[in-house]
Amino acid sequence: MNQKEELAVAQLRRAVHKLGSSTEGFGDITLIRFLVARSFDIDKAAKMFVQWRNWRASFVPLGHIPDSEVAAELQQNKIFLQGLSSRGNPVVAVKVHRHVSSKDPLQFKKFVVHLLDKVIASGFRGKEVGNEKLVAVLDLQKLAYKNIDIRGLITGFQFLQDYYPDRLSKCYLLNMPGFFVRVWRLVSRFLEKATLEKIVIVSNEEERRALIREVGVDALPEEYGGRAKFVLLQDFQLDKPSEEKTLLIT
């Protein structure tokens, strides 16, 4: 950390304390993510941190969401966890055409948390550092109108923005059909500028090559230009130390 960041972290800790909460147990790197998410506005970052702690305590009291609580979502076999990118970031791939809109909004929200927690935990090197980021690949091939879930997309991105600050490295949208453009414009209205800047709609060969470089051939599935096989989220095994660290995920 540089001197400016050190000062901002110290101020953030004091601001959180004034709000009746605590940063004890959370490293400087974790706190910097909240500062980055709020453009180093101390008061806004402190409020965000406190809201996150309260949300985490009530929504994820066990520290993680068990597979059994999101079985219906997992059974759709739509999410794949591919290991680490060339830059060491966890890679998650989504076959969106397999998605079926949930009739239970609460369960879908739990699934979003289950997904993000597991993806981030897969990037731990024995323990959580606090700056782990993920790379997402959303494959829109074979997408039909029945798969369109605007509420689900907005929920996923808003959870990422509100409760997992500065955790997204890149999000690639592949094989976008023409009819989805209007859907994406609507969803984009709910996304912060910082999030939008990390989203790439892959529409030409140059952008596809950039995707391969960013993800790396060892993590990217074969059909996207890599050498990897798809690994279902529920089949991906975390190291035990990582599972125990999910309590601190943000």
C-alpha positions in Angstrom: 0.0 0.0 0.0 1.1 3.5 -0.6 0.9 6.3 2.0 -2.4 7.6 0.6 -4.0 4.2 0.9 -2.7 3.7 4.4 -4.2 6.9 5.6 -7.5 6.1 3.9 -7.7 2.7 5.6 -7.0 4.2 9.0 -9.7 6.8 8.4 -12.1 4.1 7.3 -11.5 2.0 10.4 -12.3 5.0 12.6 -15.4 5.9 10.5 -16.7 2.3 10.8 -16.2 2.4 14.6 -18.2 5.7 14.8 -21.0 3.9 13.1 -21.1 1.3 15.8 -19.4 -1.5 13.9 -15.9 -2.9 13.7 -13.2 -3.7 11.1 -11.5 -6.2 13.5 -10.5 -9.3 11.6 -10.4 -7.6 8.2 -7.1 -6.8 6.6 -6.2 -3.6 4.9 -6.5 -5.1 1.4 -10.1 -6.0 2.1 -10.9 -2.5 3.3 -9.3 -1.0 0.2 -11.8 -2.8 -2.0 -14.6 -0.9 -0.2 -12.7 2.4 -0.6 -12.2 1.7 -4.4 -15.9 0.8 -4.7 -16.8 4.3 -3.3 -14.0 6.3 -5.0 -12.2 6.6 -1.7 -15.0 8.5 -0.1 -14.5 7.6 3.5 -18.0 8.1 4.8 -19.6 6.2 1.8 -17.1 3.3 2.1 -17.7 3.1 5.9 -21.5 2.9 5.3 -21.1 0.3 2.6 -18.9 -1.8 4.9 -21.3 -1.7 7.8 -24.2 -2.5 5.6 -22.3 -5.4 4.2 -21.5 -6.8 7.6 -25.1 -6.6 8.7 -26.3 -8.2 5.5 -23.7 -11.0 5.7 -24.7 -11.7 9.3 -28.4 -12.0 8.5 -28.3 -13.6 5.0 -25.3 -15.9 5.4 -25.3 -16.9 9.1 -23.4 -20.1 8.5 -20.7 -18.3 6.5 -21.7 -20.1 3.3 -24.8 -21.3 1.5 -24.9 -25.1 1.4 -25.5 -26.9 -1.9 -28.7 -28.4 -0.4 -30.3 -24.9 -0.2 -29.8 -24.2 -3.9 -30.2 -27.6 -5.4 -32.8 -26.5 -8.0 -30.4 -24.0 -9.4 -27.4 -26.4 -9.4 -29.5 -29.1 -11.2 -29.7 -26.8 -14.3 -26.0 -27.5 -14.9 -25.4 -24.0 -16.2 -22.4 -22.8 -14.1 -18.8 -24.0 -14.6 -15.8 -23.2 -12.4 -12.7 -23.5 -14.5 -9.7 -22.9 -12.2 -7.4 -19.9 -12.4 -6.8 -17.5 -15.3 -3.4 -16.6 -16.7 -3.4 -13.8 -14.1 -4.4 -16.0 -11.2 -8.1 -15.0 -11.1 -10.9 -17.7 -10.7 -12.8 -18.2 -14.0 -16.5 -18.9 -14.0 -18.4 -19.8 -17.2 -22.2 -19.6 -17.6 -24.2 -21.3 -20.3 -27.1 -18.9 -20.1 -29.4 -21.0 -22.4 -29.7 -23.6 -19.6 -31.1 -21.0 -17.2 -34.7 -21.3 -16.1 -36.1 -18.3 -14.2 -36.6 -19.1 -10.6 -40.1 -19.0 -9.1 -38.4 -18.5 -5.7 -36.6 -15.1 -5.6 -35.0 -15.9 -2.2 -33.5 -19.1 -3.4 -32.1 -17.4 -6.5 -30.5 -14.8 -4.3 -29.0 -17.5 -2.1 -27.7 -19.2 -5.3 -26.0 -15.9 -6.3 -24.2 -15.8 -3.0 -23.4 -19.5 -3.1 -21.9 -19.0 -6.6 -19.9 -15.9 -5.8 -18.6 -17.3 -2.5 -17.4 -20.5 -4.1 -15.8 -18.8 -7.1 -13.9 -16.4 -5.0 -12.8 -19.1 -2.5 -11.4 -21.1 -5.4 -8.9 -18.3 -5.8 -7.5 -18.5 -2.3 -3.8 -19.6 -2.0 -4.3 -21.5 1.2 -6.0 -18.5 2.8 -7.9 -15.4 1.8 -5.8 -12.3 1.0 -8.7 -10.0 0.3 -8.0 -8.8 -3.2 -9.1 -12.0 -5.1 -11.1 -11.1 -8.2 -13.0 -13.2 -10.7 -13.3 -13.5 -14.4 -16.8 -14.3 -15.8 -17.7 -15.7 -19.2 -21.4 -15.5 -20.1 -22.1 -17.6 -23.1 -25.3 -16.5 -24.8 -25.3 -19.1 -27.6 -28.6 -20.9 -28.2 -30.3 -18.3 -26.0 -34.1 -18.2 -26.5 -36.7 -15.8 -25.1 -37.7 -18.4 -22.5 -34.2 -18.0 -21.0 -34.4 -14.2 -20.6 -34.4 -13.3 -16.9 -33.9 -9.6 -16.6 -34.6 -9.6 -12.8 -32.1 -12.4 -12.4 -29.4 -10.6 -14.3 -30.0 -7.4 -12.4 -30.0 -9.3 -9.1 -26.7 -11.0 -9.9 -24.9 -7.8 -10.9 -26.3 -5.8 -8.0 -25.2 -8.4 -5.5 -21.8 -8.2 -7.0 -21.7 -4.4 -6.7 -23.3 -4.1 -3.3 -21.8 -7.1 -1.4 -18.7 -8.1 -3.4 -17.0 -4.7 -4.0 -14.1 -4.7 -6.5 -14.3 -8.5 -6.9 -14.9 -8.4 -10.7 -11.9 -8.4 -12.9 -13.6 -8.9 -16.3 -16.9 -10.1 -17.6 -17.1 -11.3 -21.2 -20.4 -11.7 -23.1 -20.0 -14.3 -25.9 -22.3 -15.0 -28.8 -24.8 -12.3 -28.1 -27.9 -12.6 -30.3 -29.4 -9.5 -31.9 -32.6 -9.6 -29.8 -30.6 -9.5 -26.6 -29.1 -6.1 -27.3 -32.3 -4.3 -26.0 -32.3 -6.6 -22.9 -28.7 -5.7 -22.2 -29.4 -2.0 -22.6 -32.1 -2.2 -19.9 -29.9 -4.2 -17.5 -27.0 -1.8 -18.1 -29.1 1.0 -16.6 -28.8 -0.7 -13.2 -25.0 -1.1 -13.3 -22.5 1.3 -11.9 -20.0 2.8 -14.3 -17.1 0.9 -12.7 -18.9 -2.4 -13.4 -19.8 -1.5 -17.0 -16.1 -0.7 -17.7 -15.2 -4.3 -16.8 -17.8 -5.8 -19.2 -16.7 -6.8 -22.7 -19.1 -7.8 -25.4 -17.0 -10.1 -27.6 -18.0 -9.4 -31.2 -14.9 -9.8 -33.3 -11.8 -11.9 -33.6 -9.5 -9.3 -31.9 -11.8 -9.3 -28.8 -11.9 -13.1 -28.9 -8.1 -13.2 -28.8 -8.1 -10.8 -25.9 -10.4 -13.1 -24.1 -8.1 -16.1 -24.7 -5.1 -14.0 -23.4 -6.9 -12.8 -20.3 -8.3 -16.2 -19.3 -5.5 -18.4 -20.6 -5.9 -21.7 -22.6 -5.6 -23.8 -19.5 -8.8 -22.4 -17.9 -10.7 -21.5 -21.0 -13.0 -24.3 -22.4 -12.2 -25.7 -25.8 -15.2 -24.3 -27.5 -14.1 -20.8 -26.6 -10.5 -21.3 -27.9 -8.8 -22.9 -24.9 -7.8 -26.4 -23.9 -9.9 -26.9 -20.8 -12.9 -29.2 -20.2 -16.0 -27.8 -18.6 -16.2 -28.4 -14.8 -19.6 -28.0 -13.2 -19.7 -25.7 -10.2 -21.0 -28.5 -7.9 -18.2 -30.8 -9.1 -15.4 -28.4 -8.3 -13.8 -29.3 -5.0 -12.4 -26.5 -2.8 -9.5 -27.1 -0.6 -10.7 -27.5 3.0 -8.8 -24.4 4.3 -10.5 -22.3 1.6 -14.0 -23.6 2.7 -13.2 -22.6 6.3 -12.4 -19.1 5.0 -15.7 -18.4 3.3 -16.9 -16.6 6.4 -14.8 -13.6 5.4 -15.8 -13.4 1.8 -17.1 -10.1 0.6 
